[in-house]
Amino acid sequence: MPDFFIIGGDAAGLSAAVQIKRKIPDAYLKVINKGEIISYAACGIPYVISGDIPSAEKLVHFTPESMEKKKGISVEIGKEAMEIFPEENAVGVKDLKTGKHYKEKYKKLLIATGTVPNKLPFIDYKEEGVFCLSNIQDLKQVLSYLRDQQPQKAAIIGAGNIGLELAEGLVSRGINVHIFELLPEPAITWPSLIREAIKKKMDEKNIQFSGGASVKEVTKKGKSFTLKTKEDSHEFDVVFSVAGAKPATDFCPEKIKTLDNGALIIDQKGNTSEPDIYSAGDCASVYHKVLDRNVYFPLGSTANKMGRISGMNMAGKDISFPGIVGTQIFKFFELSLAKTGLSLEEAEKEKIDADVSLALRLDKAGYYPDSRKAKAEIIYQKPSGKILGASVSTEGNAAQLIDPVAVAVFAGLNVKQLGWFDAAYTPPFAPVWNAWVSASLKHKLG
Ligand SMILES: Cc1cc2nc3c(=O)[nH]c(=O)nc-3n(C[C@H](O)[C@H](O)[C@H](O)COP(=O)(O)OP(=O)(O)OC[C@H]3O[C@@H](n4cnc5c(N)ncnc54)[C@H](O)[C@@H]3O)c2cc1C
């Protein structure tokens, strides 16, 4: 019987496995993975489509063989967990090659199964030319289709981060893109400052955007797809369905407590509600420090950290994850867009009395070549001035800008304190007035 059994061989599962092996080198540990490819960077998929990254293989860090050789971790691919029997400390596994079902016992179990893409009822996903985009297998199929069929017109259903990153990739290949989104705006979970920048960029790049568009039907005739909304109908050569994803937890027993969307509720050590069963990554919830509750916030950054934390605790350490503050970033053509903490809309939804300060700054001295504008906003609570969040849109590097505010939100700093923070300045790299110093000093707290 393995001492440690891990379901899922990517970011969260393998981060945990590495920690267990580090702490207990002779641990009997087994990882199973449904897909054939393990240890891959799904985050890089849009950039293989755009051609910035030359091949899908570049996104794979370890094969099962190299994982065994370099880390001493055995990963069995093509094995799917079908059921968990907590009272027996056992998992029901299906060997996808042979069809054989068997039970695997464990002393400690980690569920790190990630997500499954939401499937829309009016789409036949078996049609050639219809794609989701959640893993390397999907990516390889997309690349073959783009190479062999040379599509000219693409429909993307869903205008979240992945839909937008995909749009950029397709436009870079000279493909016409039309995005359909049920909600009125693209990137609806992002603040208006970011959404406005995205809409402007879409116009600039001739991406058609249909907001508030409920797609009713997708049919294929010959090589062409007809996509119908309530209002009209359009023809395409290829259809991408990227309308969100849900935690891959359908096989888990009901006694493991979940959020409404099926994400396994875990504590800050990675424990689920059942003894000896841990979870991490996109199939699990995570503690949000600003909201002071568990939320669903699936990101690679968190999956790696929570996997590591769970693995350490499974191996006998006692370590707690302090929580996320909701920091995220993505690229849309020349734009670098980032957010941390809460937006004003989110603060209002939480019934927090909040205000916003804006700053328009350059990312280096104005007289220095290639200085680029950054539009930044900081959200703070009234009357305390506690920083709740921030967002930034720039053609420079938004990661560099958002990170100090992520620290400020994490540390519970006040907007008056951030107003005088000792930011770096030299003309080639930073302006004399840092965007956050400017925004913070404009607070309206008196
Ligand atoms: C296109 C795209 C772009 C992204 N960009 C970013 C980004 O820029 N920044 C960011 O932070 N995040 C990004 N993400 C999200 C990031 O990739 C995920 O948060 C991360 O991969 C989650 O890791 P995970 O280990 O929890 O799950 P996954 O990576 O989904 O791995 C789960 C593994 O479990 C296996 N599995 C599933 N069910 C079973 C089962 N029943 N039995 C056995 N095995 C099973 C699967 O085969 C899979 O290998 C992006 C995702 C995509 C798809």
Ligand as a Chemical Component Dictionary entry (heavy atoms), coordinates in Angstrom:
data_LIG
# 
_chem_comp.id                   LIG 
_chem_comp.type                 NON-POLYMER 
_chem_comp.pdbx_formal_charge   0 
_chem_comp.three_letter_code    LIG 
# 
loop_
_chem_comp_atom.comp_id 
_chem_comp_atom.atom_id 
_chem_comp_atom.alt_atom_id 
_chem_comp_atom.type_symbol 
_chem_comp_atom.charge 
_chem_comp_atom.model_Cartn_x 
_chem_comp_atom.model_Cartn_y 
_chem_comp_atom.model_Cartn_z 
_chem_comp_atom.pdbx_ordinal 
LIG C1  C1  C 0 -4.783 28.476 -21.482 1  
LIG C2  C2  C 0 -4.491 28.663 -20.019 2  
LIG C3  C3  C 0 -3.766 29.768 -19.595 3  
LIG C4  C4  C 0 -3.483 29.931 -18.238 4  
LIG N1  N1  N 0 -2.752 31.031 -17.844 5  
LIG C5  C5  C 0 -2.441 31.190 -16.542 6  
LIG C6  C6  C 0 -1.632 32.277 -16.111 7  
LIG O1  O1  O 0 -1.179 33.103 -16.925 8  
LIG N2  N2  N 0 -1.360 32.406 -14.777 9  
LIG C7  C7  C 0 -1.836 31.512 -13.851 10 
LIG O2  O2  O 0 -1.540 31.661 -12.658 11 
LIG N3  N3  N 0 -2.592 30.451 -14.235 12 
LIG C8  C8  C 0 -2.914 30.273 -15.544 13 
LIG N4  N4  N 0 -3.653 29.187 -15.943 14 
LIG C9  C9  C 0 -4.160 28.258 -14.914 15 
LIG C10 C10 C 0 -3.133 27.211 -14.519 16 
LIG O3  O3  O 0 -2.694 26.507 -15.648 17 
LIG C11 C11 C 0 -3.772 26.273 -13.519 18 
LIG O4  O4  O 0 -4.149 27.033 -12.395 19 
LIG C12 C12 C 0 -2.873 25.129 -13.071 20 
LIG O5  O5  O 0 -2.493 24.332 -14.147 21 
LIG C13 C13 C 0 -3.600 24.272 -12.044 22 
LIG O6  O6  O 0 -2.807 23.215 -11.674 23 
LIG P1  P1  P 0 -3.448 21.900 -11.030 24 
LIG O7  O7  O 0 -2.311 20.982 -10.740 25 
LIG O8  O8  O 0 -4.364 22.275 -9.924  26 
LIG O9  O9  O 0 -4.401 21.280 -12.160 27 
LIG P2  P2  P 0 -4.085 20.821 -13.663 28 
LIG O10 O10 O 0 -2.938 21.561 -14.211 29 
LIG O11 O11 O 0 -5.385 20.908 -14.368 30 
LIG O12 O12 O 0 -3.680 19.286 -13.494 31 
LIG C14 C14 C 0 -4.601 18.334 -13.089 32 
LIG C15 C15 C 0 -4.123 16.972 -13.578 33 
LIG O13 O13 O 0 -4.984 15.994 -13.025 34 
LIG C16 C16 C 0 -5.300 15.000 -14.001 35 
LIG N5  N5  N 0 -6.617 14.472 -13.632 36 
LIG C17 C17 C 0 -7.814 15.093 -13.652 37 
LIG N6  N6  N 0 -8.791 14.280 -13.188 38 
LIG C18 C18 C 0 -8.191 13.109 -12.870 39 
LIG C19 C19 C 0 -8.657 11.869 -12.338 40 
LIG N7  N7  N 0 -9.932 11.683 -12.001 41 
LIG N8  N8  N 0 -7.757 10.868 -12.156 42 
LIG C20 C20 C 0 -6.436 11.028 -12.472 43 
LIG N9  N9  N 0 -5.949 12.193 -12.958 44 
LIG C21 C21 C 0 -6.803 13.215 -13.144 45 
LIG C22 C22 C 0 -5.292 15.741 -15.336 46 
LIG O14 O14 O 0 -4.985 14.838 -16.391 47 
LIG C23 C23 C 0 -4.203 16.809 -15.109 48 
LIG O15 O15 O 0 -2.943 16.390 -15.593 49 
LIG C24 C24 C 0 -3.951 28.977 -17.295 50 
LIG C25 C25 C 0 -4.685 27.862 -17.721 51 
LIG C26 C26 C 0 -4.944 27.699 -19.061 52 
LIG C27 C27 C 0 -5.739 26.489 -19.514 53 
# 
loop_
_chem_comp_bond.comp_id 
_chem_comp_bond.atom_id_1 
_chem_comp_bond.atom_id_2 
_chem_comp_bond.value_order 
_chem_comp_bond.pdbx_ordinal 
LIG C1  C2  SING 1  
LIG C2  C3  SING 2  
LIG C2  C26 DOUB 3  
LIG C3  C4  DOUB 4  
LIG C4  N1  SING 5  
LIG C4  C24 SING 6  
LIG N1  C5  DOUB 7  
LIG C5  C6  SING 8  
LIG C5  C8  SING 9  
LIG C6  O1  DOUB 10 
LIG C6  N2  SING 11 
LIG N2  C7  SING 12 
LIG C7  O2  DOUB 13 
LIG C7  N3  SING 14 
LIG N3  C8  DOUB 15 
LIG C8  N4  SING 16 
LIG N4  C9  SING 17 
LIG N4  C24 SING 18 
LIG C9  C10 SING 19 
LIG C10 O3  SING 20 
LIG C10 C11 SING 21 
LIG C11 O4  SING 22 
LIG C11 C12 SING 23 
LIG C12 O5  SING 24 
LIG C12 C13 SING 25 
LIG C13 O6  SING 26 
LIG O6  P1  SING 27 
LIG P1  O7  DOUB 28 
LIG P1  O8  SING 29 
LIG P1  O9  SING 30 
LIG O9  P2  SING 31 
LIG P2  O10 DOUB 32 
LIG P2  O11 SING 33 
LIG P2  O12 SING 34 
LIG O12 C14 SING 35 
LIG C14 C15 SING 36 
LIG C15 O13 SING 37 
LIG C15 C23 SING 38 
LIG O13 C16 SING 39 
LIG C16 N5  SING 40 
LIG C16 C22 SING 41 
LIG N5  C17 SING 42 
LIG N5  C21 SING 43 
LIG C17 N6  DOUB 44 
LIG N6  C18 SING 45 
LIG C18 C19 SING 46 
LIG C18 C21 DOUB 47 
LIG C19 N7  SING 48 
LIG C19 N8  DOUB 49 
LIG N8  C20 SING 50 
LIG C20 N9  DOUB 51 
LIG N9  C21 SING 52 
LIG C22 O14 SING 53 
LIG C22 C23 SING 54 
LIG C23 O15 SING 55 
LIG C24 C25 DOUB 56 
LIG C25 C26 SING 57 
LIG C26 C27 SING 58 
# 
